[in-house]
Amino acid sequence: MSEEKFDVIVVGGGLAGSTAAYILAEQGLEVLLIERGNYGGSKNMTGGRLYSHSLEKIIPNFAEEAPVERRVVKEAVTMMTENDAVTFNFRSPRLAETGSDSYVVLRGEFDRWLFDKAEEEGAIATSGIKVDELIVENKKVKGVICGGEEMLADVVILADGVNSLLAEKAGLRPRVKPSQVAVGAKEVYELPSKVIEDRFGLEENEGAAWLFAGSPTNGLVGGGFLYTNKQSISIGMVVNLERIGESDKTIEDMMNEFTKHPEVAPLIKDGKLVERSGHVVPEAGLSMVSTLYGDGFLICGDAAGFCLNIGYMVRGMDFAIASGEMAAKAVLKAREKEDFSSATLKIYKDMLDESFVMKDLSLYKKFPSFMDNPRIFNEYPEMLSNIMADMFIVNGNHGIPLRKKAMKHIKSVGLLNLVKDGLRGVKSI
Ligand SMILES: Cc1cc2nc3c(=O)[nH]c(=O)nc-3n(C[C@H](O)[C@H](O)[C@H](O)COP(=O)(O)OP(=O)(O)OC[C@H]3O[C@@H](n4cnc5c(N)ncnc54)[C@H](O)[C@@H]3O)c2cc1C
């Protein structure tokens, strides 16, 4: 067995890992970035939208050089039943202001760009190599083993994504539970830019983000999403892994129904299906965050559980980038002290606690349990669409006051349930 020693080994060339490697290499450290896919991003998937703020701090004006698709200027949230859709729309130039802006991205291209940036800064960025296990001695992580070859480092940064099997195998963190994650399925439909712009009311380079709740997931915890790329549309859904086991439908059935829904089908009409992918996403918020550091190691991005789904917004990529940055900064501090023990690496957790990462996860800590309520995905979309139907349908039948009609639909869900769920909802945000 040959042994090589690096300052830092980063496992995983996703956004968390490549960010950490980029910053450390920029500071002159000898960094080995190891990605199991054929190139950085080849195995990665997202719905589509990156909130720019965390990367903007590290690479100002990154969107001018990075392969971003469109800048989001339009948001939509839809409650759906089998045939109906009630949509809330928001369009504002404020969504596009630097620092508050967000971009639709395709991870294959976007992650590859960041992975290559880390390499340009001097990181040894290797792809097509899987880390099989960590070298741990007396609870201290000393390096990694790939294909029987040992590689040593002062610190190993684990940025290997949601399951982080390496950390689990080494006993550094507990196994992820099915209730804590969702399965994501996504399809990409190619369409000419002009068609996309006309369909969604966009100008060139402008993008739309659209989330759906209710029938897309067959009433289960989760939701649908749609993002406009330059010349394609990303569409998909996430469904809680534990709940999907209780369903009589597969995620494929649900995707078929979702893409054929009368609200959705015209949006992807005549599009050519060019990609299908699946991935797991952390969904349990703060309760999923466990070990973040220890002797000789740090855990960041999805591997640490840093992801937030609050129904109208999904955020994991900005957390991945920010946690990768903080992991890199913690290593730089540890180097100053020449101490890579947990006592020094704890600074990573301190930085996270002071940042939006832990603050936002704490803020929304009650949201995942609020969402685990079938009424949100069944009765409420039904109630809302019935009220809308009563508001808008004129058929010559003589008038019953709208408040009475609405009350009938509200009572079918239960006024008390509505008040109770409303209060829980307000408290969870
Ligand atoms: C369906 C879906 C929709 C989403 N929508 C959004 C969204 O719209 N906005 C948003 O911000 N977030 C979204 N997310 C979440 C977001 O994609 C993740 O939070 C983000 O990808 C986390 O980045 P990461 O770098 O931590 O992990 P990953 O992107 O998973 O990267 C981990 C990397 O580690 C590599 N790896 C794993 N094990 C090994 C090993 N043993 N050896 C070497 N390499 C290894 C993998 O190949 C991979 O490249 C979504 C996720 C899903 C699944």
The ligand as a MOL file (V3000), in Angstrom:
LIG
                    3D

  0  0  0     0  0            999 V3000
M  V30 BEGIN CTAB
M  V30 COUNTS 53 58 0 0 0
M  V30 BEGIN ATOM
M  V30 1 C -35.3210 16.5830 -6.4280 0
M  V30 2 C -34.4970 17.6100 -5.7050 0
M  V30 3 C -34.8080 18.9440 -5.8210 0
M  V30 4 C -34.0330 19.9090 -5.1580 0
M  V30 5 N -34.2830 21.2230 -5.3970 0
M  V30 6 C -33.4550 22.1640 -4.8890 0
M  V30 7 C -33.5660 23.5200 -5.2730 0
M  V30 8 O -34.3710 23.8880 -6.1470 0
M  V30 9 N -32.7520 24.4300 -4.6750 0
M  V30 10 C -31.7810 24.0490 -3.7760 0
M  V30 11 O -31.0350 24.9070 -3.2930 0
M  V30 12 N -31.6270 22.7620 -3.4320 0
M  V30 13 C -32.4140 21.8050 -3.9710 0
M  V30 14 N -32.2130 20.4920 -3.6690 0
M  V30 15 C -31.1660 20.1340 -2.6990 0
M  V30 16 C -29.7610 20.2470 -3.2990 0
M  V30 17 O -29.7060 19.6350 -4.5450 0
M  V30 18 C -28.7350 19.6250 -2.3430 0
M  V30 19 O -28.9050 20.2200 -1.0810 0
M  V30 20 C -27.3090 19.8390 -2.8480 0
M  V30 21 O -27.0920 19.0880 -3.9980 0
M  V30 22 C -26.2790 19.4310 -1.7980 0
M  V30 23 O -24.9940 19.5450 -2.3420 0
M  V30 24 P -23.7930 18.6770 -1.7530 0
M  V30 25 O -22.5630 19.1490 -2.4260 0
M  V30 26 O -23.8250 18.7010 -0.2760 0
M  V30 27 O -24.1340 17.1710 -2.1340 0
M  V30 28 P -24.2220 16.4780 -3.5620 0
M  V30 29 O -24.6400 17.4170 -4.5900 0
M  V30 30 O -25.0220 15.2390 -3.3580 0
M  V30 31 O -22.7170 16.0740 -3.8470 0
M  V30 32 C -22.1010 14.9730 -3.2080 0
M  V30 33 C -20.9950 14.4870 -4.1030 0
M  V30 34 O -20.2400 13.4820 -3.4320 0
M  V30 35 C -19.9270 12.4480 -4.3600 0
M  V30 36 N -19.6630 11.2290 -3.5800 0
M  V30 37 C -20.5370 10.5710 -2.7660 0
M  V30 38 N -19.9220 9.5360 -2.1760 0
M  V30 39 C -18.6440 9.5370 -2.6270 0
M  V30 40 C -17.5360 8.6910 -2.3870 0
M  V30 41 N -17.6070 7.6520 -1.5490 0
M  V30 42 N -16.3750 8.9670 -3.0210 0
M  V30 43 C -16.2730 10.0280 -3.8710 0
M  V30 44 N -17.3070 10.8560 -4.1390 0
M  V30 45 C -18.4740 10.6160 -3.5180 0
M  V30 46 C -21.1660 12.3760 -5.2420 0
M  V30 47 O -20.9210 11.7300 -6.4620 0
M  V30 48 C -21.5040 13.8450 -5.3910 0
M  V30 49 O -20.8370 14.4440 -6.4700 0
M  V30 50 C -32.9600 19.5030 -4.3260 0
M  V30 51 C -32.6380 18.1460 -4.2150 0
M  V30 52 C -33.3780 17.2030 -4.9170 0
M  V30 53 C -32.9720 15.7560 -4.8350 0
M  V30 END ATOM
M  V30 BEGIN BOND
M  V30 1 1 1 2
M  V30 2 1 2 3
M  V30 3 2 2 52
M  V30 4 2 3 4
M  V30 5 1 4 5
M  V30 6 1 4 50
M  V30 7 2 5 6
M  V30 8 1 6 7
M  V30 9 1 6 13
M  V30 10 2 7 8
M  V30 11 1 7 9
M  V30 12 1 9 10
M  V30 13 2 10 11
M  V30 14 1 10 12
M  V30 15 2 12 13
M  V30 16 1 13 14
M  V30 17 1 14 15
M  V30 18 1 14 50
M  V30 19 1 15 16
M  V30 20 1 16 17
M  V30 21 1 16 18
M  V30 22 1 18 19
M  V30 23 1 18 20
M  V30 24 1 20 21
M  V30 25 1 20 22
M  V30 26 1 22 23
M  V30 27 1 23 24
M  V30 28 2 24 25
M  V30 29 1 24 26
M  V30 30 1 24 27
M  V30 31 1 27 28
M  V30 32 2 28 29
M  V30 33 1 28 30
M  V30 34 1 28 31
M  V30 35 1 31 32
M  V30 36 1 32 33
M  V30 37 1 33 34
M  V30 38 1 33 48
M  V30 39 1 34 35
M  V30 40 1 35 36
M  V30 41 1 35 46
M  V30 42 1 36 37
M  V30 43 1 36 45
M  V30 44 2 37 38
M  V30 45 1 38 39
M  V30 46 1 39 40
M  V30 47 2 39 45
M  V30 48 1 40 41
M  V30 49 2 40 42
M  V30 50 1 42 43
M  V30 51 2 43 44
M  V30 52 1 44 45
M  V30 53 1 46 47
M  V30 54 1 46 48
M  V30 55 1 48 49
M  V30 56 2 50 51
M  V30 57 1 51 52
M  V30 58 1 52 53
M  V30 END BOND
M  V30 END CTAB
M  END
